[in-house]
Amino acid sequence: MTVNQRRLKVIQFTLAGTAYDCQVKSWAMTNSTPLGDKQFSFCADGTGEFREETDPDYSLDLTFWADWRAGGINDYLTLNDQVTVAFQLDHHPFVVGEHVRWVGTCQLRAPNVGGEPRVTEQFETSFPVIGKPTYSRP
C-alpha cells in the first residue's frame, strides 16, 4: 500500500447541537480502555487462555480558544458543569473517502481560568465519554 497523508485542517464539532469547531485549537479522541487481565485454566488442549472483559474508557480531549461572550464556549461550559450532553465530531468532513464521524455523549467540565499576561486566552479540558463513541463513515 502506498503512503497517504493529510494535514489536520477542518473539523465539525458540536456539543448539544451547537457548533464550537471555530473555537477548537486542538483535539484528540482518546481511547484509554485497558486490556483485560489475562487469565488461564488447566485445559490440556491449550484453549484455557483468555482476557477478561473491560469497560470502554474514552475521553474527548480539547484545547479551546477562550470565548467568554454569552453563549461562548467558556460561558456554556461554566453554566453546564457536570452535565451530560451529546457530541458529534466530524474529521476530514470535506474529503471524499476520508470523512469519519464520532457520535456519543460526554460529561462537560467547567474550564480552568487564568494564565500569563499578554497571552491569548485558551484552556485545555477533557470530557469523559459515556460508553464507547459510535464511529461511522457518513
C-alpha positions as CSV (number, residue, x, y, z in Angstrom):
1,M,0.0,0.0,0.0
2,T,1.3,3.5,-0.8
3,V,1.6,6.3,1.7
4,N,-1.4,8.5,2.3
5,Q,-1.0,11.7,4.4
6,R,-3.2,14.6,5.2
7,R,-2.9,17.7,7.4
8,L,-5.4,18.4,10.1
9,K,-7.3,21.4,8.8
10,V,-11.1,21.2,9.3
11,I,-13.4,19.5,11.8
12,Q,-17.1,20.0,12.5
13,F,-17.7,19.8,16.3
14,T,-21.0,20.2,18.2
15,L,-22.0,19.9,21.8
16,A,-25.7,19.5,22.4
17,G,-26.3,20.6,18.8
18,T,-24.3,23.9,19.0
19,A,-21.2,24.2,16.8
20,Y,-18.0,25.1,18.5
21,D,-15.4,24.0,15.9
22,C,-14.1,27.5,15.3
23,Q,-13.1,27.7,19.0
24,V,-11.1,24.4,18.9
25,K,-7.3,24.8,18.8
26,S,-6.6,21.1,19.2
27,W,-8.5,17.9,19.8
28,A,-8.0,14.2,20.4
29,M,-10.4,11.3,20.8
30,T,-8.5,9.3,23.4
31,N,-9.1,5.5,24.0
32,S,-7.8,4.6,27.5
33,T,-9.7,1.3,27.6
34,P,-7.4,-1.1,29.4
35,L,-6.8,-4.6,28.1
36,G,-8.5,-7.2,30.4
37,D,-6.4,-9.2,32.7
38,K,-5.0,-12.4,31.1
39,Q,-6.5,-15.5,32.7
40,F,-5.7,-19.2,32.4
41,S,-7.3,-22.5,33.1
42,F,-5.9,-26.1,33.1
43,C,-7.2,-27.1,29.7
44,A,-4.9,-29.8,28.3
45,D,-5.5,-28.7,24.7
46,G,-4.2,-25.2,25.4
47,T,-7.5,-23.4,24.9
48,G,-7.7,-22.2,28.5
49,E,-6.2,-18.7,27.9
50,F,-8.5,-15.6,27.7
51,R,-8.7,-11.9,28.6
52,E,-11.3,-10.6,31.0
53,E,-13.8,-8.2,29.6
54,T,-13.3,-4.5,30.4
55,D,-15.5,-1.4,30.2
56,P,-14.8,1.3,27.5
57,D,-12.9,4.3,28.7
58,Y,-12.8,7.1,26.2
59,S,-12.3,10.9,26.5
60,L,-12.6,13.9,24.2
61,D,-9.5,16.0,24.9
62,L,-9.7,19.5,23.6
63,T,-7.9,22.8,23.7
64,F,-10.2,25.8,23.1
65,W,-9.6,29.5,22.3
66,A,-11.4,31.1,25.2
67,D,-14.8,32.8,24.5
68,W,-16.5,34.4,27.5
69,R,-19.3,36.0,25.5
70,A,-22.9,35.0,26.4
71,G,-23.2,31.6,24.7
72,G,-19.5,31.3,24.1
73,I,-17.7,28.1,24.9
74,N,-16.5,29.2,28.4
75,D,-19.9,30.6,29.3
76,Y,-21.6,27.4,28.1
77,L,-19.2,25.0,29.9
78,T,-19.4,27.1,33.2
79,L,-23.2,27.1,33.1
80,N,-23.3,23.4,32.3
81,D,-20.6,22.0,34.5
82,Q,-21.0,18.2,35.1
83,V,-24.0,18.0,32.6
84,T,-24.0,15.1,30.2
85,V,-24.6,16.1,26.6
86,A,-24.5,14.7,23.1
87,F,-21.4,15.4,20.9
88,Q,-20.6,14.9,17.3
89,L,-17.1,15.3,15.8
90,D,-16.6,15.1,12.0
91,H,-12.9,14.6,10.9
92,H,-12.0,15.5,7.3
93,P,-15.6,16.4,6.6
94,F,-15.0,17.6,3.1
95,V,-12.6,14.9,1.9
96,V,-14.4,12.2,0.0
97,G,-13.4,8.7,1.2
98,E,-11.8,10.0,4.4
99,H,-14.7,11.7,6.2
100,V,-15.2,9.9,9.5
101,R,-17.5,10.7,12.5
102,W,-17.7,10.0,16.2
103,V,-21.0,10.5,18.0
104,G,-21.7,9.9,21.6
105,T,-22.4,11.6,25.0
106,C,-19.9,13.2,27.2
107,Q,-19.8,14.9,30.6
108,L,-18.9,18.6,30.5
109,R,-16.5,20.3,32.8
110,A,-16.2,24.0,33.6
111,P,-13.0,25.4,32.3
112,N,-10.0,26.4,34.3
113,V,-9.4,30.2,34.1
114,G,-6.2,32.3,34.2
115,G,-2.8,32.5,32.7
116,E,0.2,34.7,31.8
117,P,-0.2,38.4,30.9
118,R,-0.5,39.4,27.2
119,V,-1.1,35.8,26.1
120,T,-4.1,34.8,24.0
121,E,-6.5,33.1,26.4
122,Q,-7.1,29.4,25.9
123,F,-7.8,26.4,28.0
124,E,-7.4,22.6,27.9
125,T,-10.1,20.2,29.0
126,S,-11.0,16.6,28.9
127,F,-14.6,15.4,28.7
128,P,-15.2,11.8,29.8
129,V,-17.2,10.0,27.1
130,I,-20.1,7.8,28.4
131,G,-19.5,4.3,27.0
132,K,-17.9,3.9,23.6
133,P,-18.5,6.6,20.9
134,T,-20.1,5.4,17.7
135,Y,-17.7,5.6,14.7
136,S,-19.0,5.9,11.2
137,R,-18.3,7.0,7.6
138,P,-21.2,9.3,6.7
